[in-house]
């Protein structure tokens, strides 16, 4: 074993201990910035029957799927996304996104940890099915957290009414985000040489 191989293994071991490396942090930042720009520019053009992709959620799910952070680091990514969403043009309801994006990111991190252990290691499963499923569920949790805070806490609506009222919007957005994750995950993995 050469000195260079030993040094490379030490770098990998340090990266695994600390969690996210510099490359991972750059990828997270770029994806969150892309999510904000897409939400401001393209989002309204992709609206169909009141549903549209939520690029902020899709991009933080994609960032978590690609970088595989620890769950507490996924929570930080969600918190940062919620704080970015406080920019007036990105958010019509201040502070609500902080809670919803935090919940969505934690769910994404937990699902990634648990599902990657049990899912088959096929390329299509890891690149398409798993990212789509994780993004769909995480978006649904984020969307319903948002809906519950706005509908029940702020407006006093009963929880079943909130779930029924927001079902089409939340599940439609979750579907669109899942499709986006299924398309972008293999492309980004191949481009960035992420295994």
C-alpha positions in Angstrom: 0.0 0.0 0.0 1.5 3.3 -1.0 1.7 6.5 1.1 -0.8 8.2 -1.2 -3.4 5.4 -0.8 -3.0 5.6 3.0 -3.5 9.3 2.9 -6.6 9.0 0.8 -8.1 6.5 3.2 -7.4 8.8 6.1 -9.2 11.7 4.2 -12.2 9.4 3.6 -12.2 8.3 7.2 -12.2 11.9 8.4 -14.9 12.9 6.0 -17.1 10.0 7.2 -16.6 11.0 10.9 -17.4 14.7 10.3 -20.3 14.1 8.0 -20.6 16.7 5.2 -17.4 17.6 3.5 -16.6 20.9 1.6 -17.8 19.4 -1.7 -21.1 18.4 0.0 -21.6 21.9 1.5 -21.0 23.5 -1.9 -23.5 21.1 -3.5 -26.1 21.9 -0.8 -25.6 25.7 -1.3 -25.9 25.5 -5.1 -29.0 23.3 -5.0 -30.7 25.6 -2.4 -29.8 28.7 -4.5 -31.1 26.9 -7.6 -34.3 26.1 -5.8 -34.8 29.7 -4.8 -34.2 31.0 -8.4 -36.5 28.3 -9.9 -39.2 29.1 -7.4 -39.0 32.8 -8.3 -38.9 32.3 -12.1 -40.2 29.0 -13.4 -42.6 27.8 -10.7 -45.7 29.9 -11.7 -45.4 28.6 -15.4 -45.6 25.0 -14.2 -48.8 25.4 -12.3 -51.5 22.9 -13.2 -54.9 22.8 -11.5 -53.5 24.8 -8.5 -50.5 22.4 -8.2 -46.9 23.2 -8.9 -43.6 21.9 -7.9 -42.0 23.4 -4.8 -38.5 23.8 -6.0 -37.2 24.6 -2.5 -38.4 21.3 -1.1 -37.3 19.3 -4.2 -33.8 20.8 -4.0 -33.2 20.2 -0.3 -34.4 16.7 -0.7 -32.1 16.3 -3.7 -29.2 17.8 -1.6 -29.9 15.3 1.2 -30.2 12.3 -1.1 -26.9 13.2 -2.9 -24.8 14.2 0.2 -26.2 11.6 2.7 -25.9 13.8 5.8 -26.6 12.6 9.3 -30.2 13.3 10.4 -29.2 16.4 12.5 -27.3 17.8 9.5 -30.4 17.2 7.3 -32.4 19.2 10.0 -29.9 22.1 9.6 -30.4 22.0 5.8 -34.1 22.2 6.4 -33.7 25.1 8.8 -31.5 27.0 6.3 -34.1 26.4 3.6 -36.8 27.7 5.9 -34.8 30.8 6.6 -34.1 31.3 2.9 -37.8 31.1 2.4 -38.3 34.1 4.6 -37.3 36.3 1.6 -40.5 38.1 0.9 -40.8 37.1 -2.8 -40.4 33.4 -1.8 -42.9 33.3 1.0 -46.4 34.7 1.6 -46.7 33.4 5.2 -43.6 34.4 7.2 -42.1 31.9 9.7 -44.4 29.0 8.7 -41.8 27.6 6.3 -39.2 27.3 9.0 -41.3 24.6 10.7 -42.4 22.9 7.5 -39.0 22.7 5.9 -37.4 21.5 9.1 -40.0 18.7 9.4 -39.6 17.8 5.7 -35.8 17.7 5.9 -35.8 15.5 9.0 -38.2 13.1 7.4 -36.0 13.1 4.3 -32.9 12.3 6.4 -34.7 9.6 8.4 -36.1 7.9 5.3 -32.7 8.0 3.6 -31.0 6.3 6.5 -33.8 3.7 6.9 -34.7 2.9 3.3 -31.2 2.7 1.9 -30.5 -0.1 4.4 -33.5 -2.2 3.1 -33.8 -1.2 -0.5 -32.2 -3.4 -3.2 -28.9 -2.0 -4.4 -29.9 -1.8 -8.1 -29.1 1.3 -10.0 -32.7 2.1 -10.9 -33.7 1.7 -7.2 -30.9 3.9 -5.9 -31.2 6.5 -8.7 -34.9 6.8 -9.5 -37.3 4.9 -7.2 -35.8 5.7 -3.8 -35.2 9.4 -4.5 -38.7 9.7 -5.9 -40.3 7.9 -2.9 -38.2 9.9 -0.3 -39.0 13.2 -2.0 -42.7 12.4 -2.3 -43.0 11.5 1.4 -40.8 14.4 2.6 -42.8 16.9 0.5 -46.1 15.5 1.9 -44.8 15.9 5.5 -43.6 19.4 4.8 -46.8 20.4 3.0 -49.1 19.1 5.6 -47.0 20.7 8.4 -47.4 24.0 6.5 -51.2 23.3 6.1 -51.7 22.4 9.7 -50.0 25.5 11.0 -51.8 27.8 8.5 -55.2 26.0 8.7 -55.5 24.8 12.2 -53.2 26.9 14.3 -53.6 30.3 12.5 -57.2 29.9 11.3 -58.8 27.4 13.7 -59.9 24.9 11.2 -60.4 21.3 12.3 -57.5 19.0 11.4 -59.6 16.7 9.1 -60.9 19.7 7.2 -57.3 20.9 6.7 -56.1 17.4 5.5 -59.0 17.2 3.0 -58.7 20.8 1.8 -55.0 20.7 1.2 -54.9 17.1 -0.2 -54.8 17.9 -3.9 -52.3 20.7 -3.5 -49.9 18.8 -1.1 -50.1 15.4 -2.9 -49.9 17.1 -6.3 -46.8 19.1 -5.3 -45.3 15.9 -3.8 -45.9 14.1 -7.1 -44.2 16.8 -9.1 -41.3 17.0 -6.7 -40.9 13.2 -6.8 -40.7 13.3 -10.6 -38.1 16.1 -10.5 -36.0 14.1 -8.0 -36.3 10.9 -10.2 -35.1 12.9 -13.2 -32.3 14.9 -11.6 -30.8 12.3 -9.2 -29.2 10.0 -11.9 -28.1 13.1 -13.9 -26.4 14.7 -11.0 -24.9 11.5 -9.7 -23.3 10.8 -13.1 -22.2 14.4 -13.7 -20.7 14.8 -10.2 -19.4 11.2 -10.0 -21.4 10.5 -6.8 -21.8 6.8 -6.0 
